[in-house]
């Protein structure tokens, strides 16, 4: 089972057995709480707040890894994610996922 967290709520994707991997999508869409008139800084804060809440949920659920989908774009969100998580006491390492599925638009976080 992969637990998939989106800005609008939680989506659980069934698998044959719990894999211990959670996935959070930080893309803003129609489900976000950010106002359409919000500036880029406000939108980024909404995304990072969502990341922190889902990180806590993944840890509480006993997940071993969290995949953070931040997209590619201009790398502003990815850089903000890395700055936010750098030195987090429960994170063992982070690596950019460049496989066919994510194409560099996601980061895998491994928990201690």
N, CA, C and O atoms as a MOPAC input file, in Angstrom:
PM7 MOZYME 1SCF
protein

 N      0.84900 1    -1.16800 1     0.00000 1
 C      0.00000 1     0.00000 1     0.00000 1
 C      0.89800 1     1.23600 1     0.00000 1
 O      1.79600 1     1.35700 1     0.83300 1
 N      0.65900 1     2.12500 1    -0.91000 1
 C      1.35600 1     3.40400 1    -0.92200 1
 C      0.35200 1     4.44000 1    -0.45400 1
 O     -0.75900 1     4.52700 1    -0.97600 1
 N      0.74400 1     5.20600 1     0.51300 1
 C     -0.12000 1     6.27700 1     0.98800 1
 C      0.23600 1     7.52400 1     0.20200 1
 O      1.39300 1     7.94500 1     0.19400 1
 N     -0.73800 1     8.11200 1    -0.45400 1
 C     -0.50500 1     9.25300 1    -1.33700 1
 C     -1.21600 1    10.45600 1    -0.74000 1
 O     -2.44300 1    10.46800 1    -0.64400 1
 N     -0.45300 1    11.46900 1    -0.33800 1
 C     -1.00100 1    12.65500 1     0.28200 1
 C     -0.99400 1    13.80200 1    -0.72900 1
 O      0.05100 1    14.13400 1    -1.28800 1
 N     -2.14400 1    14.39700 1    -0.95700 1
 C     -2.21800 1    15.54500 1    -1.86100 1
 C     -2.68300 1    16.75000 1    -1.06000 1
 O     -3.14500 1    16.60000 1     0.07100 1
 N     -2.56800 1    17.92700 1    -1.62400 1
 C     -2.94600 1    19.13400 1    -0.90500 1
 C     -4.40000 1    19.11200 1    -0.44600 1
 O     -4.73200 1    19.70200 1     0.58100 1
 N     -5.25400 1    18.45000 1    -1.18200 1
 C     -6.66400 1    18.44500 1    -0.81800 1
 C     -7.05500 1    17.35000 1     0.14400 1
 O     -8.18600 1    17.35700 1     0.63000 1
 N     -6.18700 1    16.41400 1     0.44300 1
 C     -6.53000 1    15.31800 1     1.33300 1
 C     -5.59900 1    14.15200 1     1.13900 1
 O     -4.50400 1    14.29900 1     0.59700 1
 N     -6.03300 1    13.00400 1     1.57900 1
 C     -5.20000 1    11.81400 1     1.52800 1
 C     -5.82800 1    10.80800 1     0.58300 1
 O     -7.02900 1    10.54500 1     0.64600 1
 N     -5.01900 1    10.25500 1    -0.28000 1
 C     -5.47300 1     9.21600 1    -1.19100 1
 C     -4.62500 1     7.98500 1    -0.91400 1
 O     -3.39700 1     8.06000 1    -0.94100 1
 N     -5.26600 1     6.85600 1    -0.65000 1
 C     -4.53200 1     5.63000 1    -0.38300 1
 C     -4.57900 1     4.75800 1    -1.62100 1
 O     -5.65100 1     4.44600 1    -2.14000 1
 N     -3.41500 1     4.37200 1    -2.08200 1
 C     -3.31500 1     3.48900 1    -3.23800 1
 C     -3.00600 1     2.08900 1    -2.72900 1
 O     -1.98900 1     1.87200 1    -2.07000 1
 N     -3.89000 1     1.13600 1    -3.04000 1
 C     -3.70900 1    -0.22700 1    -2.55300 1
 C     -2.58600 1    -0.94400 1    -3.26500 1
 O     -2.38300 1    -0.77100 1    -4.46700 1
 N     -1.87600 1    -1.73100 1    -2.53500 1
 C     -0.85300 1    -2.64500 1    -3.03400 1
 C     -1.10200 1    -3.96900 1    -2.32700 1
 O     -1.93700 1    -4.03300 1    -1.42400 1
 N     -0.40600 1    -5.01100 1    -2.71000 1
 C     -0.60300 1    -6.31500 1    -2.08300 1
 C     -0.19400 1    -6.30300 1    -0.61700 1
 O     -0.83000 1    -6.96500 1     0.20400 1
 N      0.82900 1    -5.58100 1    -0.28300 1
 C      1.27500 1    -5.48500 1     1.10600 1
 C      1.74900 1    -4.05600 1     1.35700 1
 O      2.16200 1    -3.35500 1     0.43300 1
 N      1.68500 1    -3.64200 1     2.59700 1
 C      2.13700 1    -2.30100 1     2.95100 1
 C      3.61900 1    -2.18800 1     2.65200 1
 O      4.42700 1    -2.94700 1     3.18600 1
 N      3.97600 1    -1.24000 1     1.79800 1
 C      5.36900 1    -1.09100 1     1.37200 1
 C      6.14600 1    -0.14200 1     2.26600 1
 O      7.37300 1    -0.08400 1     2.18300 1
 N      5.45500 1     0.60200 1     3.11800 1
 C      6.13500 1     1.55000 1     3.97600 1
 C      6.55400 1     2.81300 1     3.25800 1
 O      7.40300 1     3.55600 1     3.75000 1
 N      5.96400 1     3.06900 1     2.09100 1
 C      6.30800 1     4.24900 1     1.30000 1
 C      5.08600 1     5.15600 1     1.20700 1
 O      4.00500 1     4.72500 1     0.80600 1
 N      5.27300 1     6.40500 1     1.58000 1
 C      4.21300 1     7.40400 1     1.42500 1
 C      4.62700 1     8.34700 1     0.30900 1
 O      5.81600 1     8.51800 1     0.03700 1
 N      3.64500 1     8.95600 1    -0.33400 1
 C      3.91800 1     9.87000 1    -1.43200 1
 C      3.09700 1    11.13000 1    -1.22800 1
 O      1.89200 1    11.05700 1    -0.98300 1
 N      3.73900 1    12.28600 1    -1.32700 1
 C      3.04300 1    13.55500 1    -1.19200 1
 C      3.28600 1    14.39100 1    -2.44400 1
 O      4.42200 1    14.55600 1    -2.89000 1
 N      2.19000 1    14.91800 1    -3.00200 1
 C      2.26600 1    15.73500 1    -4.20500 1
 C      2.08700 1    17.19100 1    -3.78600 1
 O      1.04300 1    17.55600 1    -3.24500 1
 N      3.09000 1    18.01600 1    -4.03000 1
 C      3.04800 1    19.40900 1    -3.60900 1
 C      2.53500 1    20.35800 1    -4.68600 1
 O      2.53800 1    21.57300 1    -4.48500 1
 N      2.10000 1    19.83100 1    -5.81700 1
 C      1.56100 1    20.69400 1    -6.86400 1
 C      0.29200 1    21.38900 1    -6.38200 1
 O     -0.56700 1    20.77700 1    -5.74800 1
 N      0.19400 1    22.65800 1    -6.68900 1
 C     -1.02100 1    23.39700 1    -6.38100 1
 C     -2.05100 1    23.08600 1    -7.45500 1
 O     -1.72600 1    23.05600 1    -8.64200 1
 N     -3.26300 1    22.86100 1    -7.05100 1
 C     -4.33600 1    22.60800 1    -8.01000 1
 C     -5.63900 1    23.15200 1    -7.43100 1
 O     -5.61800 1    23.95300 1    -6.49600 1
 N     -6.74500 1    22.73000 1    -7.97200 1
 C     -8.03100 1    23.26500 1    -7.53300 1
 C     -8.38000 1    22.87200 1    -6.10400 1
 O     -9.31800 1    23.42600 1    -5.53100 1
 N     -7.65000 1    21.93200 1    -5.51400 1
 C     -7.96100 1    21.49800 1    -4.16100 1
 C     -7.19000 1    22.27600 1    -3.09800 1
 O     -7.39400 1    22.05000 1    -1.90600 1
 N     -6.33100 1    23.16300 1    -3.49800 1
 C     -5.49700 1    23.87500 1    -2.54000 1
 C     -6.28000 1    24.92800 1    -1.76300 1
 O     -7.32300 1    25.40900 1    -2.20800 1
 N     -5.75800 1    25.26900 1    -0.60600 1
 C     -6.36500 1    26.31700 1     0.20600 1
 C     -5.78600 1    27.68700 1    -0.13000 1
 O     -6.26400 1    28.69900 1     0.38200 1
 N     -4.76500 1    27.73500 1    -0.98200 1
 C     -4.16000 1    29.01600 1    -1.36000 1
 C     -5.11200 1    29.78400 1    -2.26400 1
 O     -5.71100 1    29.21300 1    -3.17500 1
 N     -5.24500 1    31.05100 1    -2.01300 1
 C     -6.09300 1    31.91400 1    -2.82900 1
 C     -5.47400 1    32.07400 1    -4.21500 1
 O     -4.25200 1    32.15700 1    -4.33700 1
 N     -6.29500 1    32.11800 1    -5.25400 1
 C     -5.75200 1    32.34600 1    -6.60200 1
 C     -4.97300 1    33.65900 1    -6.70100 1
 O     -4.10400 1    33.80900 1    -7.56100 1
 N     -5.29000 1    34.60500 1    -5.81900 1
 C     -4.60100 1    35.88500 1    -5.81600 1
 C     -3.31900 1    35.86000 1    -4.97600 1
 O     -2.60200 1    36.85900 1    -4.91500 1
 N     -3.02800 1    34.73300 1    -4.33400 1
 C     -1.83900 1    34.63400 1    -3.47900 1
 C     -0.58000 1    34.80600 1    -4.32200 1
 O     -0.51600 1    34.34800 1    -5.46300 1
 N      0.41400 1    35.46800 1    -3.74800 1
 C      1.67000 1    35.61200 1    -4.48300 1
 C      2.49700 1    34.32200 1    -4.34200 1
 O      2.12700 1    33.41600 1    -3.59600 1
 N      3.59500 1    34.25900 1    -5.05500 1
 C      4.41200 1    33.03900 1    -5.07900 1
 C      4.90800 1    32.64500 1    -3.69600 1
 O      4.98400 1    31.45700 1    -3.38300 1
 N      5.24400 1    33.62100 1    -2.86900 1
 C      5.73300 1    33.32500 1    -1.52000 1
 C      4.64300 1    32.67600 1    -0.67900 1
 O      4.90500 1    31.70900 1     0.03500 1
 N      3.42400 1    33.19900 1    -0.75800 1
 C      2.30300 1    32.62000 1    -0.01300 1
 C      2.00600 1    31.19400 1    -0.48000 1
 O      1.74400 1    30.31100 1     0.33600 1
 N      2.04800 1    30.97900 1    -1.78300 1
 C      1.80300 1    29.63800 1    -2.32000 1
 C      2.87800 1    28.67000 1    -1.85100 1
 O      2.57500 1    27.53400 1    -1.48600 1
 N      4.12600 1    29.11100 1    -1.85800 1
 C      5.22800 1    28.26300 1    -1.39900 1
 C      5.04900 1    27.90200 1     0.06800 1
 O      5.30500 1    26.76300 1     0.45900 1
 N      4.61500 1    28.84900 1     0.88100 1
 C      4.39200 1    28.57200 1     2.30400 1
 C      3.28500 1    27.54300 1     2.50700 1
 O      3.38100 1    26.69700 1     3.39500 1
 N      2.23200 1    27.60900 1     1.68700 1
 C      1.15800 1    26.60700 1     1.75000 1
 C      1.72300 1    25.22700 1     1.41600 1
 O      1.41700 1    24.24700 1     2.09600 1
 N      2.54000 1    25.15300 1     0.37700 1
 C      3.11900 1    23.87000 1    -0.03500 1
 C      4.04400 1    23.30600 1     1.04300 1
 O      3.99900 1    22.10900 1     1.32800 1
 N      4.87500 1    24.14800 1     1.64200 1
 C      5.81200 1    23.67300 1     2.66700 1
 C      5.09000 1    23.28700 1     3.95200 1
 O      5.49200 1    22.34300 1     4.63200 1
 N      4.02900 1    24.00900 1     4.28700 1
 C      3.21600 1    23.64100 1     5.45200 1
 C      2.58400 1    22.26800 1     5.22400 1
 O      2.55900 1    21.43000 1     6.12500 1
 N      2.07700 1    22.04900 1     4.01400 1
 C      1.49300 1    20.75000 1     3.67700 1
 C      2.55500 1    19.65000 1     3.76400 1
 O      2.28400 1    18.56500 1     4.27900 1
 N      3.74600 1    19.92500 1     3.26900 1
 C      4.84100 1    18.94400 1     3.34900 1
 C      5.11500 1    18.57000 1     4.80200 1
 O      5.23500 1    17.38800 1     5.12300 1
 N      5.21400 1    19.55300 1     5.67200 1
 C      5.50500 1    19.26600 1     7.08200 1
 C      4.40900 1    18.44300 1     7.74300 1
 O      4.70600 1    17.54200 1     8.52800 1
 N      3.14300 1    18.73700 1     7.43900 1
 C      2.03600 1    17.94700 1     7.99900 1
 C      2.08800 1    16.50900 1     7.49800 1
 O      1.89800 1    15.57300 1     8.27500 1
 N      2.34800 1    16.32600 1     6.19300 1
 C      2.37100 1    14.97700 1     5.63800 1
 C      3.61000 1    14.20200 1     6.08400 1
 O      3.55400 1    12.98100 1     6.23000 1
 N      4.70600 1    14.88600 1     6.29600 1
 C      5.90300 1    14.26000 1     6.84200 1
 C      5.59200 1    13.69200 1     8.22100 1
 O      5.95900 1    12.55700 1     8.52700 1
 N      4.92000 1    14.47800 1     9.05200 1
 C      4.52600 1    14.01200 1    10.38500 1
 C      3.59700 1    12.80600 1    10.29300 1
 O      3.73400 1    11.85700 1    11.06600 1
 N      2.64600 1    12.83700 1     9.34500 1
 C      1.71800 1    11.71300 1     9.17700 1
 C      2.45400 1    10.45400 1     8.73100 1
 O      2.16600 1     9.36100 1     9.21900 1
 N      3.39700 1    10.60100 1     7.81100 1
 C      4.15700 1     9.44700 1     7.32200 1
 C      4.97800 1     8.83500 1     8.45900 1
 O      5.04900 1     7.61200 1     8.58500 1
 N      5.58700 1     9.66900 1     9.26900 1
 C      6.35600 1     9.17300 1    10.41100 1
 C      5.44000 1     8.46700 1    11.41200 1
 O      5.77900 1     7.39600 1    11.91500 1
 N      4.28600 1     9.06100 1    11.69800 1
 C      3.33200 1     8.46500 1    12.63800 1
 C      2.78900 1     7.13400 1    12.12500 1
 O      2.47700 1     6.23800 1    12.90900 1
 N      2.67800 1     7.01300 1    10.79500 1
 C      2.16800 1     5.77200 1    10.19300 1
 C      3.24400 1     4.68700 1    10.10400 1
 O      2.95700 1     3.55600 1     9.71300 1
 N      4.47400 1     5.03400 1    10.46500 1
 C      5.55100 1     4.04400 1    10.43600 1
 C      6.15500 1     3.82900 1     9.06300 1
 O      6.77200 1     2.79400 1     8.81400 1
 N      5.98700 1     4.78000 1     8.18100 1
 C      6.57200 1     4.65000 1     6.84700 1
 C      8.09800 1     4.72200 1     6.93100 1
 O      8.66000 1     5.39700 1     7.79300 1
 N      8.74300 1     4.01400 1     6.01900 1
 C     10.20800 1     4.04300 1     5.97900 1
 C     10.72300 1     5.09100 1     4.99900 1
 O     11.85600 1     5.56000 1     5.11000 1
 N      9.86700 1     5.45500 1     4.02800 1
 C     10.25800 1     6.43200 1     3.01600 1
 C      9.08000 1     7.32000 1     2.66100 1
 O      7.91700 1     6.94800 1     2.81300 1
 N      9.42600 1     8.51200 1     2.18100 1
 C      8.42600 1     9.46000 1     1.69700 1
 C      8.90900 1     9.99200 1     0.35900 1
 O     10.03700 1    10.47300 1     0.24500 1
 N      8.06100 1     9.90500 1    -0.64400 1
 C      8.37700 1    10.46900 1    -1.94900 1
 C      7.65200 1    11.80500 1    -2.05400 1
 O      6.42700 1    11.87200 1    -1.95400 1
 N      8.42600 1    12.86100 1    -2.25500 1
 C      7.88800 1    14.21200 1    -2.33900 1
 C      7.90300 1    14.62900 1    -3.80600 1
 O      8.96700 1    14.78400 1    -4.40500 1
 N      6.71400 1    14.80900 1    -4.37900 1
 C      6.60500 1    15.23300 1    -5.77000 1
 C      6.55200 1    16.75700 1    -5.78200 1
 O      5.57700 1    17.36600 1    -5.34200 1
 N      7.62600 1    17.35700 1    -6.29800 1
 C      7.74100 1    18.80900 1    -6.31600 1
 C      7.76900 1    19.36100 1    -7.72900 1
 O      7.69700 1    20.57500 1    -7.91900 1
 N      7.87000 1    18.49600 1    -8.71500 1
 C      7.93700 1    18.94700 1   -10.10100 1
 C      9.32500 1    19.44700 1   -10.44300 1
 O     10.21300 1    19.49000 1    -9.59200 1
 N      9.49700 1    19.82100 1   -11.68800 1
 C     10.80200 1    20.28300 1   -12.15600 1
 C     10.81700 1    21.79400 1   -12.26400 1
 O     11.53900 1    22.44800 1   -11.51200 1
 N     10.07000 1    22.35400 1   -13.14400 1
 C      9.97700 1    23.80200 1   -13.27600 1
 C     11.31000 1    24.50900 1   -13.15800 1
 O     12.28400 1    24.13900 1   -13.81300 1
 N     11.34600 1    25.52500 1   -12.32100 1
 C     12.56700 1    26.30600 1   -12.10900 1
 C     13.31000 1    25.86300 1   -10.85500 1
 O     14.24900 1    26.52900 1   -10.41900 1
 N     12.89300 1    24.74800 1   -10.27700 1
 C     13.51600 1    24.13800 1    -9.09200 1
 C     13.34800 1    24.94600 1    -7.81400 1
 O     14.00900 1    24.64700 1    -6.82000 1
 N     12.50000 1    25.94400 1    -7.80500 1
 C     12.30800 1    26.73600 1    -6.58500 1
 C     11.68100 1    25.90300 1    -5.47000 1
 O     12.11300 1    25.96600 1    -4.31900 1
 N     10.66500 1    25.12700 1    -5.82100 1
 C     10.00400 1    24.30500 1    -4.81100 1
 C     10.95200 1    23.21700 1    -4.31000 1
 O     11.03100 1    22.97200 1    -3.10600 1
 N     11.66200 1    22.57300 1    -5.21100 1
 C     12.61400 1    21.53000 1    -4.79700 1
 C     13.66000 1    22.10800 1    -3.84800 1
 O     13.96500 1    21.51000 1    -2.81600 1
 N     14.20000 1    23.25400 1    -4.19300 1
 C     15.21100 1    23.87400 1    -3.33400 1
 C     14.63200 1    24.22900 1    -1.96800 1
 O     15.30000 1    24.06300 1    -0.94700 1
 N     13.39500 1    24.71600 1    -1.94500 1
 C     12.74100 1    25.05000 1    -0.67800 1
 C     12.48800 1    23.78900 1     0.15100 1
 O     12.63700 1    23.80800 1     1.37300 1
 N     12.10700 1    22.69400 1    -0.51200 1
 C     11.90600 1    21.42500 1     0.18100 1
 C     13.21700 1    20.97700 1     0.82300 1
 O     13.23000 1    20.58600 1     1.99000 1
 N     14.31000 1    21.02900 1     0.08100 1
 C     15.60200 1    20.60100 1     0.61200 1
 C     16.03500 1    21.48200 1     1.79100 1
 O     16.52900 1    20.97400 1     2.79800 1
 N     15.85100 1    22.78900 1     1.66700 1
 C     16.20900 1    23.69700 1     2.77700 1
 C     15.36700 1    23.40200 1     4.00900 1
 O     15.87200 1    23.42200 1     5.13100 1
 N     14.07800 1    23.12600 1     3.80000 1
 C     13.16600 1    22.85500 1     4.90500 1
 C     13.53000 1    21.56300 1     5.63400 1
 O     13.46000 1    21.49500 1     6.86100 1
 N     13.91500 1    20.55300 1     4.88200 1
 C     14.15600 1    19.23000 1     5.47600 1
 C     15.59600 1    18.99100 1     5.90700 1
 O     15.88200 1    18.02700 1     6.61800 1
 N     16.50100 1    19.86000 1     5.48400 1
 C     17.90500 1    19.70500 1     5.82800 1
 C     18.06600 1    19.71700 1     7.35300 1
 O     17.59600 1    20.63000 1     8.03200 1
 N     18.72800 1    18.70300 1     7.86700 1
 C     18.96900 1    18.61400 1     9.30200 1
 C     17.79400 1    18.09400 1    10.11500 1
 O     17.84900 1    18.09700 1    11.34500 1
 N     16.72100 1    17.64400 1     9.44500 1
 C     15.56000 1    17.09500 1    10.15900 1
 C     16.01500 1    15.87600 1    10.94600 1
 O     16.70500 1    15.02400 1    10.38600 1
 N     15.65800 1    15.75700 1    12.21900 1
 C     16.17000 1    14.66600 1    13.05700 1
 C     15.73500 1    13.25900 1    12.64600 1
 O     16.37800 1    12.28500 1    13.03800 1
 N     14.66400 1    13.13000 1    11.87100 1
 C     14.17600 1    11.80100 1    11.48600 1
 C     14.55100 1    11.40100 1    10.05800 1
 O     14.18800 1    10.31700 1     9.60100 1
 N     15.26900 1    12.26600 1     9.35900 1
 C     15.61900 1    11.98100 1     7.96500 1
 C     17.04200 1    11.46100 1     7.87200 1
 O     17.99300 1    12.10000 1     8.32200 1
 N     17.16200 1    10.27700 1     7.27400 1
 C     18.47600 1     9.66200 1     7.06600 1
 C     19.15200 1    10.25200 1     5.83300 1
 O     20.31000 1    10.66700 1     5.88700 1
 N     18.41100 1    10.28600 1     4.70900 1
 C     18.95200 1    10.88900 1     3.48600 1
 C     17.83600 1    11.25800 1     2.52200 1
 O     16.68600 1    10.84800 1     2.67400 1
 N     18.21900 1    12.05000 1     1.52100 1
 C     17.30400 1    12.46900 1     0.46700 1
 C     18.01400 1    12.26800 1    -0.86300 1
 O     19.21800 1    12.49600 1    -0.98200 1
 N     17.24000 1    11.83300 1    -1.87200 1
 C     17.84100 1    11.70100 1    -3.20400 1
 C     16.80700 1    12.05500 1    -4.26700 1
 O     15.63000 1    11.71100 1    -4.16400 1
 N     17.28700 1    12.74800 1    -5.28200 1
 C     16.44800 1    13.13100 1    -6.40700 1
 C     16.13000 1    11.88600 1    -7.22800 1
 O     17.03000 1    11.11500 1    -7.56000 1
 N     14.86100 1    11.68900 1    -7.55600 1
 C     14.44400 1    10.53500 1    -8.35300 1
 C     14.45300 1    10.91200 1    -9.83200 1
 O     13.67900 1    11.75900 1   -10.27800 1
 N     15.33300 1    10.27200 1   -10.57200 1
 C     15.47500 1    10.58400 1   -11.99600 1
 C     15.00200 1     9.43800 1   -12.87900 1
 O     15.33900 1     9.38600 1   -14.06200 1
 N     14.22900 1     8.52500 1   -12.31900 1
 C     13.75400 1     7.37500 1   -13.08000 1
 C     12.65400 1     7.77900 1   -14.06000 1
 O     12.29100 1     8.95100 1   -14.14800 1
 N     12.13500 1     6.81000 1   -14.78700 1
 C     11.11000 1     7.07800 1   -15.80400 1
 C      9.82700 1     7.65600 1   -15.23100 1
 O      9.15600 1     8.45100 1   -15.88900 1
 N      9.48400 1     7.26600 1   -14.02000 1
 C      8.23300 1     7.72600 1   -13.43100 1
 C      8.30200 1     9.19500 1   -13.01500 1
 O      7.34500 1     9.93900 1   -13.22800 1
 N      9.41900 1     9.62100 1   -12.42500 1
 C      9.48800 1    10.95900 1   -11.84200 1
 C     10.33100 1    11.95400 1   -12.64200 1
 O     10.12400 1    13.16000 1   -12.50700 1
 N     11.24700 1    11.50600 1   -13.44600 1
 C     12.05000 1    12.37400 1   -14.32800 1
 C     12.67900 1    13.57700 1   -13.61700 1
 O     12.75500 1    14.66600 1   -14.18500 1
 N     13.12600 1    13.37800 1   -12.38300 1
 C     13.75100 1    14.47500 1   -11.65000 1
 C     12.76900 1    15.41400 1   -10.97900 1
 O     13.17100 1    16.44300 1   -10.43500 1
 N     11.49800 1    15.08100 1   -11.00800 1
 C     10.48100 1    15.94200 1   -10.40400 1
 C     10.03700 1    15.50000 1    -9.02800 1
 O      9.01500 1    15.96000 1    -8.51800 1
 N     10.82000 1    14.58800 1    -8.41400 1
 C     10.47200 1    14.09500 1    -7.07500 1
 C     11.74800 1    13.75300 1    -6.31400 1
 O     12.80100 1    13.49300 1    -6.89600 1
 N     11.61300 1    13.76300 1    -5.00500 1
 C     12.72300 1    13.42100 1    -4.11500 1
 C     12.26400 1    12.33100 1    -3.17600 1
 O     11.17000 1    12.40700 1    -2.61600 1
 N     13.09100 1    11.31600 1    -3.00000 1
 C     12.80600 1    10.24500 1    -2.05300 1
 C     13.52600 1    10.54000 1    -0.73900 1
 O     14.73500 1    10.76900 1    -0.71000 1
 N     12.76300 1    10.52800 1     0.32700 1
 C     13.30600 1    10.73700 1     1.66100 1
 C     13.28500 1     9.40100 1     2.38900 1
 O     12.25700 1     8.72400 1     2.42100 1
 N     14.40400 1     9.02500 1     2.96600 1
 C     14.49500 1     7.80900 1     3.76600 1
 C     14.56800 1     8.22800 1     5.23100 1
 O     15.36600 1     9.08400 1     5.61300 1
 N     13.71600 1     7.60200 1     6.04000 1
 C     13.69600 1     7.92100 1     7.46700 1
 C     14.68100 1     7.04400 1     8.22500 1
 O     15.02300 1     5.94100 1     7.79800 1
 N     15.12300 1     7.56300 1     9.35000 1
 C     16.05100 1     6.80800 1    10.22700 1
 C     15.31300 1     5.66700 1    10.89900 1
 O     15.90900 1     4.91600 1    11.67100 1

